[in-house]
């Protein structure tokens, strides 16, 4: 960072994202906006049953529809695209069944694709799909995780022996002893509902297979293009270098667009089979039954506390239902794994025991969605902390302070083995209390209670796992890159083109990378053009997930920038016949390091290096395109932390919860662009609020989704959302030169817990509390005994 | 069916299927891909366009119903400079992330400011509550519309 601090630095500046101009003019190019010559469209026949044998498929009538090019079943696709199993080797004992692009033999959830109809337009393809006759033989379905492992419950995949995908027991210290020594033991059961990402742009993929060269080009609304390239190459049996994945503008992702979906694999297989471009864009109704779902936990928690509020120990039992398959290649075990590993991590007590069971069921597959496991972990932990404070008559702020992992304890290893280089729980809490004027809000709440107005304040402290190294997926056998590359090219005009392995879905990745590069090289940020998301040209990388863009992509950009800066100075020294050490680059000009006098413009340097190298010494070769890579290896993750506060008012007559205001103070290390971090926080907080209050995928006992439209599934809209104030504390990581950590998920990690605690604070004087999400008016009224 | 209409000031005549929605017509037949399809059941607002000056959900109106109408899309209002200040404010406030909802947001905000130039933050939230944004949490969008409203009011004074 020395260089950045010396020269013109954009680190810490709220640079406006240049690509917003395109999006604001309606000139974004999302996957469905791409059209290719001879392009076909696919519509899928999806299972109407949660669990049913496919006795027959009659596609004659569909084939007869004018404009239908092909009808393909699962069996017909097996020779083109091999199946997959979503397990990771480091999740010991994990199992899942082979999943295929189109179901073969039986369907295991309502919405599973069983046949594909390809036609000249999507409308004609849908006409065809409605004429495919499937002979269904319904089977009993498994929906309730609580009974999924009972002997009387049918086993979804008989070859697996039971419905258990994964189980895990963790223990640290002596939880038994902690509970024996406790003054008070608190027990609670939390039910967290299923929800999903509802990206406004639905999943979309356009596959273009050229049979003459056997090359596949795929336009994909996706977060991890190299992962997709690898998987397409292996499962379609194509050479990896002949598969190109291009992610143009992506209309929201949040972890929805980082998994392998059968319908997307089928679309690519269809293009290979037909030798023509094939496009699939999910409509909203099929998004609800085919996008991965998230959460669905039943968590039993027990907390052992002393009368003074000291937490002695905790026990957690998590049961989570993941649908019929563990999702490939990241698996559906990470959510539960992180839930029980993260839950106690804010606090210093050592005695902890946790168990996890991940079970199969006949619902849409569940997998990683923004803040994987965190929202459940911290809603549970923080609700227990608040309950302890309430039962013991203590201040919730003081109970947290008393139990935090504090400044002098770092570096610190958590109860479950997570390594924390340095976190700032006390600082973020202090700042939050000041920002929100917390004590005044408490006084106001207390005064209003006397007038029958029920307001509540809810805190939620959290940690966030960011910037994962290879131990996350790579060691488990998943071919998902934990390293990322950056390539910078000096154009002859003296401007920079930069390509990065991390990707852009609206976070401002390209702006953040441009700021780092401009600062490291010494040019104006407008003079850096960043390209992301094309496997043919971008350096190999993991893409954007697990809040890794800044921590990994940012550091790779910094190292690449420093290297090309050195190379540029060598060229300048050769031209100016001096030593590189005597020169500097400032805002696109080569200057004398000591005096700042301008010696050479970068455009002139580019002209000489590219067009007149004959004027340079014979043994001098300029290197003005540079690639460097970065992978975090000194710690498993760069953990961040923060705290949120929710202020709500509960209408005890109707059960409605009104959000008055929300605060968050976060610490994501050195901040590259404060506005972008603020906006990541706000967007993520609202996704957490959605989970806390509105969003719910409700199934009936037969496994039929009852909330499969945007009329039934409520998402947060502008009118209900509060103002959100964001504050920052900066604790840079010392393991990477830039000091950057991740910021994408922290908002979602803490918001549900804050809202839950705020509602319970409002209900407390009435002797009621809720322990389920979403907190619907009905739930509140039931808690109040009014229903 | 044959339809004739004006789209962003240009006279257009096309044969369309009676079942085709207006937004699909704009996107696929006219290649005006700035209007987006988010839910196709009138909830999300991504397909918002103006028909004869009024906001319309492009997924709930058929192309044939627009016969003889004046249709304006994001490409139109961006091209004429009508929403230039709003676009600037959105960029400044980072009131868009993925940008998929943005065309609908801009048209809806423009419509509100035409009707209620001095709209308060609360009125802005109310007016935008038919447009779903998954990325921003709305805070920055409300700020961008509010600052534009203020600047326009000042410019008129």
Boltz contact constraints between the chains, C-beta under 6 A:
constraints:
  - contact:
      token1: [A, 16]
      token2: [B, 91]
      max_distance: 6.0
  - contact:
      token1: [A, 20]
      token2: [B, 91]
      max_distance: 6.0
  - contact:
      token1: [A, 20]
      token2: [B, 96]
      max_distance: 6.0
  - contact:
      token1: [A, 23]
      token2: [B, 96]
      max_distance: 6.0
  - contact:
      token1: [A, 23]
      token2: [B, 99]
      max_distance: 6.0
  - contact:
      token1: [A, 23]
      token2: [B, 102]
      max_distance: 6.0
  - contact:
      token1: [A, 24]
      token2: [B, 87]
      max_distance: 6.0
  - contact:
      token1: [A, 24]
      token2: [B, 90]
      max_distance: 6.0
  - contact:
      token1: [A, 25]
      token2: [B, 78]
      max_distance: 6.0
  - contact:
      token1: [A, 26]
      token2: [B, 34]
      max_distance: 6.0
  - contact:
      token1: [A, 26]
      token2: [B, 74]
      max_distance: 6.0
  - contact:
      token1: [A, 26]
      token2: [B, 75]
      max_distance: 6.0
  - contact:
      token1: [A, 26]
      token2: [B, 78]
      max_distance: 6.0
  - contact:
      token1: [A, 26]
      token2: [B, 103]
      max_distance: 6.0
  - contact:
      token1: [A, 28]
      token2: [B, 99]
      max_distance: 6.0
  - contact:
      token1: [A, 33]
      token2: [B, 33]
      max_distance: 6.0
  - contact:
      token1: [A, 200]
      token2: [B, 38]
      max_distance: 6.0
  - contact:
      token1: [A, 200]
      token2: [B, 46]
      max_distance: 6.0
  - contact:
      token1: [A, 200]
      token2: [B, 100]
      max_distance: 6.0
  - contact:
      token1: [A, 200]
      token2: [B, 101]
      max_distance: 6.0
  - contact:
      token1: [A, 200]
      token2: [B, 134]
      max_distance: 6.0
  - contact:
      token1: [A, 201]
      token2: [B, 100]
      max_distance: 6.0
  - contact:
      token1: [A, 251]
      token2: [B, 98]
      max_distance: 6.0
  - contact:
      token1: [A, 251]
      token2: [B, 100]
      max_distance: 6.0
  - contact:
      token1: [A, 252]
      token2: [B, 98]
      max_distance: 6.0
  - contact:
      token1: [A, 252]
      token2: [B, 134]
      max_distance: 6.0
  - contact:
      token1: [A, 252]
      token2: [B, 135]
      max_distance: 6.0
  - contact:
      token1: [A, 283]
      token2: [B, 40]
      max_distance: 6.0
  - contact:
      token1: [A, 284]
      token2: [B, 39]
      max_distance: 6.0
  - contact:
      token1: [A, 284]
      token2: [B, 40]
      max_distance: 6.0
  - contact:
      token1: [A, 505]
      token2: [B, 98]
      max_distance: 6.0
  - contact:
      token1: [A, 506]
      token2: [B, 97]
      max_distance: 6.0
  - contact:
      token1: [A, 506]
      token2: [B, 98]
      max_distance: 6.0
  - contact:
      token1: [A, 506]
      token2: [B, 135]
      max_distance: 6.0
  - contact:
      token1: [A, 675]
      token2: [B, 94]
      max_distance: 6.0
  - contact:
      token1: [A, 679]
      token2: [B, 94]
      max_distance: 6.0
  - contact:
      token1: [A, 679]
      token2: [B, 140]
      max_distance: 6.0
  - contact:
      token1: [A, 682]
      token2: [B, 137]
      max_distance: 6.0
  - contact:
      token1: [A, 682]
      token2: [B, 139]
      max_distance: 6.0
  - contact:
      token1: [A, 683]
      token2: [B, 135]
      max_distance: 6.0
  - contact:
      token1: [A, 683]
      token2: [B, 136]
      max_distance: 6.0
  - contact:
      token1: [A, 683]
      token2: [B, 137]
      max_distance: 6.0
  - contact:
      token1: [A, 685]
      token2: [B, 137]
      max_distance: 6.0
  - contact:
      token1: [A, 686]
      token2: [B, 137]
      max_distance: 6.0
  - contact:
      token1: [A, 710]
      token2: [B, 39]
      max_distance: 6.0
  - contact:
      token1: [A, 710]
      token2: [B, 43]
      max_distance: 6.0
  - contact:
      token1: [A, 715]
      token2: [B, 132]
      max_distance: 6.0
  - contact:
      token1: [A, 717]
      token2: [B, 129]
      max_distance: 6.0
  - contact:
      token1: [A, 718]
      token2: [B, 125]
      max_distance: 6.0
  - contact:
      token1: [A, 718]
      token2: [B, 128]
      max_distance: 6.0
  - contact:
      token1: [A, 718]
      token2: [B, 129]
      max_distance: 6.0
  - contact:
      token1: [A, 718]
      token2: [B, 138]
      max_distance: 6.0
  - contact:
      token1: [A, 719]
      token2: [B, 125]
      max_distance: 6.0
  - contact:
      token1: [A, 719]
      token2: [B, 126]
      max_distance: 6.0
  - contact:
      token1: [A, 719]
      token2: [B, 129]
      max_distance: 6.0
  - contact:
      token1: [A, 721]
      token2: [B, 138]
      max_distance: 6.0
  - contact:
      token1: [A, 724]
      token2: [B, 139]
      max_distance: 6.0
